[in-house]
Amino acid sequence: MANSLNTPITTTYAGEFAGKYIAAALLSGDTLDKGGVTIKPNVKYKEVIKKLTSGDIVKDALCDFTTTEDVVTLTERILQPDEFMVNLELCKQDFRSDWEAVEMGYSAFDNLPPAFSDFLIAHVSEKVAQNIEQQIWAGSGAAHGISGFTTLFAADGDVVDVTGTTVTAGNVIDELGKVVDAIPNPVKYKDDLHIYVSNHIFAQYVRALGGFATGGLGAAGVDAKGPNQDLGQSLLFDGIKIFRAPGLPTNDMVAAEKGNLFFGTGLLSDRNEVRVMDMADLDGSQNVRVVMRFTYGIQYGIGSDIVYYT
């Protein structure tokens, strides 16, 4: 059965269609698109992430061979992608009285309006990107999703916890400072270390840099330009890279190495492949189906190297 349109198309055709569809704004999938985590493709079922820990392996030199560390611990985590799909079905009859009826052709065997077909493909791809972005960070493990990083961090006693608050432009400097202070020394200032922040916290930090914080930054901010400046996306705090992760909850932050956070999938192209199938030649119906299938999952390595602010 075709998906029903919540608002039936009743507009009277008058004049020329502008050729433009719009949809509600969606979160971008920046965590994957901008390389915020380590992506492991071609994971068909499971992949094992090995963790090796040891104590102090450096000892005073002796003439004979003597083991310098009695205990080397090798443990593992499992990266197991789950399978997801998108199945939509639209009836072409819903578009016959619409402004784009002429684009469907004059035959009784209609085609879906090309402009709408292109828009639909892009919209479905963006909806999937938003869903994956949110699930990577905040997935609760409920139906139709995975357990995201924040859910896993909250349950792991090894992860360094920092108690957070509602972040504003007035306190964002202090709150970011709490995260940096909690980062274990061996990890601090590693090349791939990032502080992952939500859209909200990123905006408060940019506003603070514009001079509207109460942290003594000055009324005119960076370069005395106030908010009239483009600070870009490549911001630092105490020399550590800031990564804007739209899927993080509003007042959450994570400090971790990119090489300690993993995203596993089958084929990377699957999450961008949207198939639009006209069913007329298959079952004689007036339906058009939109289909996607893809797999993904997340995992991390060393919990004690991660700071979770919430």
C-alpha positions in Angstrom: 0.0 0.0 0.0 1.4 3.4 -1.0 2.4 5.9 1.7 -0.4 8.4 2.2 0.3 12.1 1.8 -0.5 13.9 5.1 -1.7 16.9 3.2 -3.4 16.0 -0.1 -2.4 18.0 -3.1 -5.3 20.3 -3.7 -3.5 23.3 -5.2 -5.0 24.6 -8.5 -2.5 24.8 -11.3 -2.0 28.4 -12.3 1.0 29.7 -14.0 4.4 28.0 -14.1 5.8 25.8 -11.3 8.9 27.3 -9.8 10.7 23.8 -9.9 11.6 24.1 -6.2 10.7 21.7 -3.3 11.7 22.4 0.3 11.8 20.2 3.4 12.4 20.8 7.1 16.1 21.4 8.0 18.0 18.3 8.8 21.2 17.7 10.7 24.3 17.2 8.6 26.3 14.0 9.0 29.5 15.8 9.8 30.9 13.0 12.1 31.4 10.8 9.0 31.6 13.3 6.2 34.3 15.3 8.0 36.3 12.4 9.3 35.5 12.7 13.0 35.9 8.9 13.7 37.8 6.0 12.2 35.7 4.4 9.5 36.1 0.7 9.0 34.4 -0.5 5.8 33.8 -4.0 4.5 32.6 -5.3 7.9 30.2 -8.0 6.8 29.3 -9.5 10.2 31.8 -8.7 13.0 35.2 -7.2 13.5 37.4 -7.6 16.6 39.2 -4.6 18.0 42.1 -5.8 20.0 43.2 -3.8 23.1 46.7 -4.3 24.6 47.7 -2.9 28.0 50.9 -3.3 30.0 52.7 -1.8 33.0 56.1 -0.2 33.1 58.2 -2.1 30.6 61.4 -0.1 31.1 63.8 -1.6 33.8 67.5 -1.3 34.7 69.7 -3.2 32.3 71.1 -6.6 33.2 73.4 -9.0 31.5 70.8 -11.7 31.2 67.5 -11.6 29.4 64.9 -10.8 32.1 61.3 -10.0 31.4 60.6 -6.4 32.2 56.9 -6.8 32.5 55.1 -9.7 34.0 51.6 -8.9 32.8 50.6 -7.9 29.2 46.8 -7.9 28.9 45.1 -8.5 25.6 41.4 -7.9 25.5 39.0 -7.1 22.7 35.8 -5.3 21.7 33.4 -6.4 19.0 32.3 -4.0 16.2 29.1 -5.5 14.8 27.1 -3.4 12.3 23.3 -3.7 12.4 21.2 -3.7 9.2 18.7 -1.0 8.4 16.4 -0.1 5.5 14.1 2.6 4.1 11.0 1.5 2.2 8.6 4.1 0.8 5.9 3.8 -1.8 4.2 6.7 -3.6 1.2 6.6 -5.9 1.6 8.6 -9.1 -2.1 9.4 -9.1 -1.4 11.9 -6.3 0.5 14.1 -8.7 -1.8 14.1 -11.7 -3.7 17.2 -10.7 -0.5 18.9 -9.4 1.5 21.7 -11.1 3.9 19.1 -12.4 1.3 16.9 -14.2 2.7 17.9 -17.6 6.1 16.5 -16.6 4.6 13.1 -16.0 3.8 12.8 -19.7 0.5 12.4 -21.5 0.3 8.6 -21.4 -1.8 6.8 -18.9 1.4 5.1 -17.9 2.7 8.1 -15.9 6.2 8.8 -14.7 7.0 10.4 -11.3 7.7 14.1 -11.9 11.5 14.3 -12.5 12.0 17.3 -10.2 10.2 15.6 -7.4 12.0 12.3 -8.0 15.4 14.1 -7.7 14.2 16.0 -4.6 13.0 12.7 -3.0 16.3 11.0 -3.6 18.2 13.9 -2.0 15.7 14.2 0.9 15.9 10.4 1.8 19.7 10.5 1.7 19.7 13.5 4.0 17.2 11.9 6.4 19.4 8.8 6.6 22.5 10.9 7.2 20.7 12.7 10.0 19.6 9.4 11.6 23.0 7.9 11.5 24.6 11.1 12.9 22.2 11.1 15.9 22.5 7.3 16.4 26.4 7.4 16.4 26.4 9.8 19.4 23.0 9.5 21.2 21.5 6.2 20.1 19.8 4.5 23.1 19.8 0.9 21.7 16.1 1.0 21.2 14.3 -0.4 18.2 15.4 1.0 14.8 18.7 2.2 16.2 22.0 1.3 17.9 23.7 2.1 21.2 25.6 5.3 20.5 28.8 6.5 22.0 27.2 8.5 24.9 25.1 5.5 25.9 28.2 3.2 25.9 30.4 5.8 27.7 27.8 6.3 30.5 27.8 2.5 31.2 31.6 2.2 31.2 33.3 2.8 34.5 36.7 3.2 32.8 35.5 6.3 30.9 36.5 9.6 32.7 33.2 11.3 33.7 32.9 15.1 34.0 29.7 16.5 35.5 28.3 19.2 33.2 25.7 21.9 33.3 23.7 24.0 30.9 26.4 25.6 28.7 26.2 29.3 27.8 28.5 31.8 26.3 29.2 33.0 29.8 30.5 29.6 31.1 31.6 27.7 28.0 35.3 28.6 28.6 35.2 27.2 32.1 33.3 24.1 31.0 35.7 23.3 28.1 38.5 23.8 30.6 37.0 21.1 32.8 37.1 18.7 29.9 40.7 19.5 29.1 41.7 19.2 32.7 40.2 15.7 32.9 42.0 14.4 29.8 44.6 11.8 30.9 48.2 13.1 30.4 49.3 10.3 28.0 46.4 11.3 25.6 46.5 15.1 26.0 47.8 16.8 22.8 47.9 13.6 20.7 47.7 14.6 17.0 44.3 13.0 16.6 42.8 14.2 19.9 39.5 16.1 19.5 37.0 17.7 21.8 33.7 16.8 20.2 30.9 19.3 21.0 27.3 19.7 20.1 25.9 22.4 17.8 24.8 24.3 20.9 28.1 24.3 22.6 29.9 25.2 19.4 27.6 28.2 19.0 28.2 29.3 22.6 32.0 29.0 22.1 31.9 31.1 18.9 29.8 33.7 20.7 32.2 33.8 23.6 35.1 34.3 21.1 33.1 37.2 19.7 33.4 39.0 23.1 30.0 38.3 24.6 31.2 35.9 27.4 31.9 36.9 30.9 35.3 35.2 31.0 37.4 38.4 30.5 37.7 38.0 26.7 37.0 41.6 26.0 33.9 43.3 24.6 35.0 43.2 21.0 36.3 39.6 20.9 38.9 38.2 18.4 40.5 40.9 16.3 38.1 43.4 17.9 35.4 42.4 15.4 32.8 41.3 17.8 30.4 38.8 16.2 31.1 40.2 12.7 33.7 37.6 11.8 34.1 34.2 10.2 35.9 32.0 12.7 35.4 29.0 10.4 35.1 25.4 11.7 38.8 24.8 12.6 38.7 26.1 16.2 41.0 25.2 19.0 40.7 25.2 22.8 43.9 25.1 24.7 45.6 23.9 21.6 43.2 21.0 21.1 41.0 20.7 18.0 37.3 21.3 18.4 35.1 19.0 16.3 31.4 20.0 15.9 29.4 16.8 16.1 25.7 17.6 15.4 24.5 14.3 16.8 25.7 15.0 20.3 23.1 15.9 22.9 22.8 19.6 23.6 25.1 20.0 26.6 27.4 17.0 26.0 31.1 17.0 25.1 33.5 14.2 24.5 37.3 14.3 24.4 38.8 11.4 22.5 41.3 10.4 19.9 39.8 9.8 16.4 41.8 6.5 16.4 39.9 5.4 19.5 36.4 5.8 18.0 35.2 3.4 15.2 32.4 3.3 12.7 31.9 0.0 10.9 29.8 -0.6 7.8 29.6 -2.9 4.9 30.0 -0.8 1.7 30.5 2.9 2.3 28.3 3.6 -0.8 25.3 1.8 0.7 24.2 4.8 2.9 24.2 7.1 -0.2 22.5 4.7 -2.6 18.7 5.4 -3.0 16.9 3.3 -5.5 13.7 4.6 -7.1 11.7 1.8 -8.8 8.6 2.3 -11.0 6.4 -0.7 -10.3 4.3 -0.3 -13.5 6.3 -2.7 -15.5 6.4 -5.2 -12.6 2.9 -5.4 -11.2 0.9 -3.0 -13.4 0.4 -0.6 -10.5 0.8 3.2 -10.4 3.2 3.0 -7.5 6.8 4.1 -7.2 9.0 2.6 -4.5 12.0 4.2 -2.8 14.4 1.7 -1.3 17.6 1.9 0.7 19.5 -0.8 2.6 22.7 -0.3 4.7 24.5 -1.5 7.7 26.5 0.3 10.4 27.6 0.1 14.0 30.0 1.9 16.4 32.6 0.9 19.0 35.5 2.4 20.9 38.8 1.0 22.1 40.3 2.3 25.4 37.6 3.7 27.7 40.1 5.2 30.2 41.5 7.5 27.4 38.0 9.1 26.8 36.5 12.0 28.7 32.7 12.3 28.7 31.1 15.6 29.8 27.3 15.4 30.4 
